[in-house]
Amino acid sequence: MGVSLRSYHNAFLLNSLFIVLIISCFLDDIQARIVKVESGNCGCYNGSWVYDESYPLYDSSQCPFIPEGFGCEASGRPDKEYLKYRWNPTGGCDPPKFDGLDFVKRFKGKKIMFVGDSISQKQWVFFTCMIHAAIPTAKFTTANGLPETCIYIELYGYKLQWTLILDPTYIWTYIWTLHGYIFYTPPQALEETPERILKIDTISTGDPWKEVDVVIFNTWHWWFHKGRLQHWDKIQEGNKTYKDIDDRTVAFAKGLITWSTWVDNNIDPNKTRVFYQGISPTHMKGKDWGFPHTSCADHTTPFNVTTYPGIPEPGVAVLKEVLSKMSNPVIFLDVTTMSQLRKDAHPSHYANKDGTSRDCSHWCVAGLPDTWNRLLYVSIVLGQK
């Protein structure tokens, strides 16, 4: 029996679609090897916050890893509404929920490291709480101290280590490192070194980053600290030493370029997967987002919109520019917008029990960074080889 023209046409279409599929897979493989600077394949970073009675994801009072001041309920925060919001991505994309036991099984015998400032520290705390909530009967062993804080977990023969390295700018000074300043405790070497010199164009602390399976970087807030919170007296670049860089966005860019060059030259992408945690916003000045004479302390609900009404974070453009020029694949967790919408989720004056603090930079545990870690989990699981 003869073959109709329609049959030829259908066969041609099928062959064409197969060729397109092969090309698409090839292009996807290329895309997988370049820097991810956009908002994810399914728009996970675009959306809004919706009220959900099933939240929070865990009882923060049962987590043993929360430092004083960040378990807002324990510090006396009376409203609980901030705990009840779930991130709702646009486009019908609902990424898998965080599964702590699944994560431990997948990462048996592996190491995960958070490197950065106090925002990294808090994300690490949220991460430990989410694992603990999923498997509270597991054996958790901690090793606390500077410059590293480690937690080891052992369950049914599964072993996982995750480590926090507090290194606000990733840069060594002449004698001492900036690690200690996360706790506002000057290193002993300060008594021997009157000037703290930030070498903005070199990294000598990166060897531990090469030895882990996943590393998540973050820096931003530390570049804008001034006065007693500033972590250097002078900046050195090559053979030049100067008092400061007035435009801290420029300083941030220089530090990022130093970091990105180091990653490109030293990290083996077949061994270590690199993530960059997007910029975490603050809500100190309500005038910046349409509420004059207020701060985060005056708000108990998120913005009920998908687009932040305030001024943009200037570091986002700098960060994307640097990431886009890297040769090593870095997965960008673009959490800025979703975080800008959570003016209600900071510790505020519940950062300490006497109510004297006004913390509009960090986040209450449980809370917003649980969503960061959910998206981190999804990125790790979907990208696991």
C-alpha positions as CSV (number, residue, x, y, z in Angstrom):
1,M,0.0,0.0,0.0
2,G,1.3,3.4,-0.9
3,V,2.4,6.0,1.6
4,S,0.3,9.2,1.5
5,L,1.7,12.7,1.3
6,R,0.3,13.4,4.8
7,S,2.4,10.4,6.1
8,Y,5.5,11.9,4.6
9,H,4.7,15.2,6.1
10,N,4.1,13.7,9.5
11,A,7.4,11.8,9.3
12,F,9.2,14.9,8.3
13,L,7.7,16.8,11.3
14,L,8.7,14.1,13.7
15,N,12.3,14.0,12.4
16,S,12.4,17.8,12.6
17,L,11.1,17.8,16.2
18,F,13.7,15.1,17.1
19,I,16.5,17.2,15.6
20,V,15.2,20.3,17.5
21,L,15.1,18.3,20.7
22,I,18.7,17.2,20.3
23,I,19.8,20.7,19.6
24,S,17.8,22.0,22.5
25,C,19.5,19.4,24.8
26,F,22.9,20.5,23.5
27,L,22.0,24.2,24.1
28,D,20.8,23.3,27.6
29,D,24.1,21.6,28.3
30,I,25.9,24.8,27.2
31,Q,23.6,26.9,29.3
32,A,24.3,24.6,32.3
33,R,28.0,25.5,32.0
34,I,27.6,29.2,32.1
35,V,26.6,31.6,34.8
36,K,22.9,31.6,35.8
37,V,22.1,35.3,36.3
38,E,18.4,35.3,35.4
39,S,15.4,34.4,37.5
40,G,15.4,30.6,37.0
41,N,13.8,28.4,34.4
42,C,10.3,28.6,35.8
43,G,10.3,32.0,37.4
44,C,10.8,30.8,40.9
45,Y,12.2,34.1,42.0
46,N,9.2,36.1,40.7
47,G,5.9,36.0,42.6
48,S,4.2,37.2,45.8
49,W,3.7,36.3,49.4
50,V,0.4,34.6,50.3
51,Y,-1.1,33.8,53.7
52,D,-0.9,30.1,54.5
53,E,-2.1,28.6,57.8
54,S,0.2,25.6,57.3
55,Y,3.3,27.7,57.9
56,P,5.8,28.0,59.4
57,L,7.7,25.0,58.2
58,Y,9.0,24.1,61.7
59,D,8.8,25.1,65.3
60,S,11.7,27.5,65.9
61,S,11.6,26.9,69.6
62,Q,12.7,23.3,69.0
63,C,15.8,24.3,67.0
64,P,19.0,24.2,69.2
65,F,21.1,26.2,66.7
66,I,19.5,29.7,66.8
67,P,21.6,32.4,68.4
68,E,20.0,34.8,70.8
69,G,18.1,37.5,69.1
70,F,16.9,35.7,66.0
71,G,14.3,33.4,67.4
72,C,11.9,36.3,67.5
73,E,9.2,34.4,69.2
74,A,11.5,33.5,72.0
75,S,12.4,37.2,72.3
76,G,8.8,38.1,72.8
77,R,7.5,39.1,69.4
78,P,3.7,39.1,70.0
79,D,2.4,38.9,66.4
80,K,2.7,35.6,64.6
81,E,1.4,36.7,61.3
82,Y,4.9,37.0,59.8
83,L,5.3,33.3,60.2
84,K,2.3,32.5,58.1
85,Y,3.4,33.6,54.6
86,R,4.4,31.3,51.8
87,W,6.2,32.3,48.6
88,N,4.0,31.9,45.6
89,P,5.9,32.0,42.3
90,T,4.3,33.3,39.2
91,G,3.6,31.2,36.1
92,G,2.2,28.2,38.1
93,C,5.7,27.1,39.0
94,D,5.7,25.5,42.5
95,P,9.2,24.1,43.2
96,P,9.5,21.0,45.4
97,K,9.4,21.5,49.2
98,F,12.5,21.2,51.3
99,D,13.0,17.6,52.3
100,G,15.7,17.3,54.9
101,L,15.9,13.5,54.9
102,D,16.1,13.4,51.2
103,F,18.8,16.0,51.3
104,V,20.9,14.0,53.8
105,K,20.5,10.9,51.7
106,R,21.6,12.6,48.6
107,F,24.6,14.2,50.2
108,K,25.8,11.2,52.2
109,G,29.5,11.8,53.1
110,K,29.6,15.3,51.4
111,K,30.4,18.7,52.6
112,I,28.5,22.0,52.2
113,M,29.9,25.3,53.1
114,F,28.4,28.8,53.5
115,V,31.0,31.6,53.1
116,G,30.2,35.2,53.8
117,D,28.9,37.8,56.3
118,S,26.2,37.7,59.0
119,I,23.5,37.1,56.3
120,S,25.3,33.9,55.4
121,Q,25.5,33.0,59.1
122,K,21.7,33.4,59.4
123,Q,21.0,31.4,56.2
124,W,23.2,28.7,57.7
125,V,21.2,28.8,60.9
126,F,17.9,28.4,59.0
127,F,19.5,25.5,57.0
128,T,20.4,23.7,60.2
129,C,17.0,24.3,61.7
130,M,15.3,22.9,58.6
131,I,17.4,19.7,58.7
132,H,16.9,19.3,62.4
133,A,13.1,19.7,62.0
134,A,13.0,17.0,59.3
135,I,15.1,14.5,61.3
136,P,15.1,15.6,65.0
137,T,16.2,12.2,66.2
138,A,19.4,12.3,64.3
139,K,22.7,12.7,66.0
140,F,23.9,16.3,65.6
141,T,27.5,17.2,66.6
142,T,28.7,20.8,66.6
143,A,32.1,22.2,66.6
144,N,32.0,26.0,67.2
145,G,34.7,28.5,66.9
146,L,36.4,30.8,64.5
147,P,36.9,30.9,61.7
148,E,34.7,27.9,61.1
149,T,31.5,26.7,62.7
150,C,30.6,23.1,61.8
151,I,27.7,20.8,62.3
152,Y,27.9,17.1,61.6
153,I,24.9,14.9,61.2
154,E,24.7,11.1,61.4
155,L,21.6,9.1,60.7
156,Y,21.2,5.5,59.6
157,G,24.8,5.5,58.3
158,Y,24.4,8.8,56.5
159,K,27.0,11.4,57.3
160,L,26.8,15.1,56.2
161,Q,28.9,18.1,57.2
162,W,28.0,21.7,56.7
163,T,30.3,24.5,57.6
164,L,30.1,28.2,58.1
165,I,33.1,30.4,57.3
166,L,32.6,33.9,58.5
167,D,34.8,36.0,56.2
168,P,33.0,39.3,55.3
169,T,35.1,40.3,52.4
170,Y,36.9,37.0,51.7
171,I,40.2,38.9,52.0
172,W,43.1,38.5,54.5
173,T,44.7,41.6,56.0
174,Y,48.4,41.6,56.8
175,I,48.3,39.6,60.0
176,W,44.7,39.0,61.0
177,T,41.5,38.1,59.3
178,L,38.1,39.7,59.4
179,H,36.4,36.6,60.8
180,G,36.1,37.7,64.4
181,Y,34.2,40.9,63.6
182,I,31.0,38.9,63.0
183,F,30.8,38.7,66.7
184,Y,32.2,42.2,67.3
185,T,35.2,40.7,69.1
186,P,38.4,42.2,67.8
187,P,41.1,39.5,67.2
188,Q,44.0,39.5,69.6
189,A,46.4,40.5,66.7
190,L,44.8,44.0,66.7
191,E,46.9,44.8,69.7
192,E,50.0,44.2,67.6
193,T,48.7,45.7,64.4
194,P,47.4,49.3,64.8
195,E,46.1,49.5,61.2
196,R,43.7,47.1,59.6
197,I,44.6,46.9,55.9
198,L,42.2,45.4,53.5
199,K,43.9,43.8,50.5
200,I,41.1,44.2,48.0
201,D,42.8,42.5,45.0
202,T,44.0,39.3,46.5
203,I,42.6,36.2,48.3
204,S,44.7,33.9,50.4
205,T,41.9,32.2,52.4
206,G,40.3,30.2,49.7
207,D,41.9,26.8,50.0
208,P,39.0,25.4,52.1
209,W,36.6,26.3,49.4
210,K,38.3,23.8,47.0
211,E,37.6,20.9,49.3
212,V,33.8,20.9,49.5
213,D,31.1,19.6,47.3
214,V,28.8,22.7,47.5
215,V,29.8,26.3,48.5
216,I,27.4,29.2,48.9
217,F,28.9,32.7,48.8
218,N,27.5,36.0,50.0
219,T,28.8,39.5,50.6
220,W,27.2,42.9,50.5
221,H,26.3,44.5,53.8
222,W,29.9,44.5,55.1
223,W,31.0,46.8,52.3
224,F,28.8,49.6,53.6
225,H,29.6,49.5,57.3
226,K,31.2,52.7,58.5
227,G,32.3,54.1,61.8
228,R,32.8,51.5,64.5
229,L,31.4,48.8,62.3
230,Q,33.9,49.4,59.5
231,H,36.4,46.6,59.2
232,W,39.4,48.3,57.8
233,D,41.5,51.4,58.3
234,K,43.1,51.4,54.9
235,I,42.7,49.7,51.6
236,Q,45.6,48.2,49.6
237,E,45.4,47.6,45.8
238,G,48.6,46.4,44.3
239,N,51.3,48.7,45.5
240,K,48.9,51.5,46.3
241,T,47.5,52.1,49.8
242,Y,44.7,54.6,50.4
243,K,42.4,55.6,53.2
244,D,39.1,54.3,51.7
245,I,36.9,54.1,48.7
246,D,34.1,56.7,49.0
247,D,31.8,54.9,46.6
248,R,31.3,51.6,48.3
249,T,29.6,50.1,45.3
250,V,33.0,50.5,43.5
251,A,34.7,48.7,46.5
252,F,32.1,46.0,46.3
253,A,32.8,45.5,42.5
254,K,36.5,45.3,43.1
255,G,36.1,42.7,45.8
256,L,33.7,40.7,43.6
257,I,36.1,40.8,40.7
258,T,38.9,39.5,43.0
259,W,36.6,36.7,44.2
260,S,35.3,35.8,40.7
261,T,38.8,35.6,39.3
262,W,39.9,33.4,42.1
263,V,36.9,31.0,41.5
264,D,37.6,30.9,37.8
265,N,41.2,30.0,38.4
266,N,40.9,27.7,41.4
267,I,37.6,25.9,41.6
268,D,37.1,22.6,39.7
269,P,33.4,22.7,38.6
270,N,33.5,18.9,38.3
271,K,34.2,18.7,42.0
272,T,32.7,21.8,43.6
273,R,29.4,23.4,42.8
274,V,29.4,27.1,43.4
275,F,26.3,29.2,44.4
276,Y,26.1,32.9,45.0
277,Q,23.4,34.0,47.4
278,G,21.7,37.2,46.1
279,I,21.7,40.4,47.9
280,S,19.6,40.6,51.1
281,P,17.8,44.0,51.5
282,T,17.3,46.1,54.6
283,H,14.2,48.0,55.6
284,M,15.6,50.7,57.8
285,K,14.1,53.7,56.1
286,G,10.4,53.6,55.2
287,K,10.8,56.6,53.0
288,D,12.8,54.4,50.6
289,W,9.7,52.2,49.9
290,G,6.8,54.6,50.3
291,F,6.3,54.7,54.1
292,P,7.9,57.8,55.5
293,H,8.7,58.0,59.2
294,T,8.6,54.2,59.6
295,S,11.0,51.2,59.6
296,C,10.6,47.5,59.6
297,A,9.5,47.7,63.3
298,D,6.3,49.4,62.2
299,H,5.1,46.6,59.8
300,T,3.6,43.2,60.4
301,T,2.6,42.1,56.8
302,P,4.5,41.8,53.5
303,F,3.9,44.0,50.5
304,N,0.9,42.6,48.7
305,V,2.4,43.1,45.3
306,T,4.9,41.3,42.9
307,T,7.1,44.3,42.3
308,Y,9.0,46.1,45.1
309,P,7.8,49.7,45.2
310,G,11.0,51.1,46.6
311,I,14.4,52.0,45.3
312,P,16.5,49.2,43.8
313,E,19.4,47.6,45.6
314,P,22.5,49.1,43.7
315,G,24.6,46.0,44.3
316,V,22.3,43.8,42.2
317,A,23.4,45.2,38.9
318,V,27.1,45.1,40.0
319,L,26.7,41.5,41.0
320,K,25.0,40.3,37.8
321,E,27.6,42.1,35.7
322,V,30.5,40.3,37.5
323,L,28.8,36.9,37.4
324,S,28.0,37.3,33.7
325,K,31.7,37.5,32.9
326,M,32.8,34.4,34.8
327,S,33.9,31.3,33.0
328,N,33.1,28.9,35.9
329,P,29.5,28.0,36.3
330,V,28.0,29.8,39.3
331,I,24.3,29.4,40.2
332,F,22.8,32.7,41.2
333,L,20.1,32.5,43.9
334,D,18.3,35.7,42.9
335,V,16.4,36.3,46.2
336,T,16.5,40.1,46.3
337,T,13.0,41.0,45.1
338,M,11.2,38.3,47.2
339,S,13.1,39.6,50.2
340,Q,12.4,43.2,49.5
341,L,8.7,42.4,49.8
342,R,9.1,41.1,53.4
343,K,9.3,44.4,55.3
344,D,7.6,42.5,58.2
345,A,10.1,39.7,58.7
346,H,13.0,41.3,60.4
347,P,13.8,40.9,64.2
348,S,13.4,44.7,64.7
349,H,13.4,45.4,68.4
350,Y,12.9,41.7,69.1
351,A,16.5,41.1,68.2
352,N,17.3,41.3,72.0
353,K,15.1,40.7,75.0
354,D,15.5,44.2,76.4
355,G,14.0,45.7,73.2
356,T,16.9,48.1,72.6
357,S,17.8,46.8,69.1
358,R,16.3,48.0,65.8
359,D,17.5,45.2,63.5
360,C,16.1,45.7,60.0
361,S,18.9,43.8,58.3
362,H,18.6,40.2,59.5
363,W,15.6,38.0,59.5
364,C,13.5,36.2,62.2
365,V,13.9,32.4,62.5
366,A,11.6,30.8,61.2
367,G,11.0,33.0,58.3
368,L,12.1,34.4,55.0
369,P,15.5,32.5,54.5
370,D,13.6,29.2,54.8
371,T,12.5,30.0,51.3
372,W,16.0,30.9,50.2
373,N,17.1,27.4,51.4
374,R,14.1,25.8,49.7
375,L,15.3,27.2,46.4
376,L,18.9,26.3,47.2
377,Y,17.7,22.7,47.9
378,V,15.8,22.7,44.6
379,S,18.8,24.0,42.7
380,I,21.1,21.4,44.3
381,V,18.8,18.5,43.8
382,L,17.8,19.3,40.2
383,G,21.4,19.9,39.3
384,Q,22.8,16.9,41.0
385,K,24.7,14.6,38.7
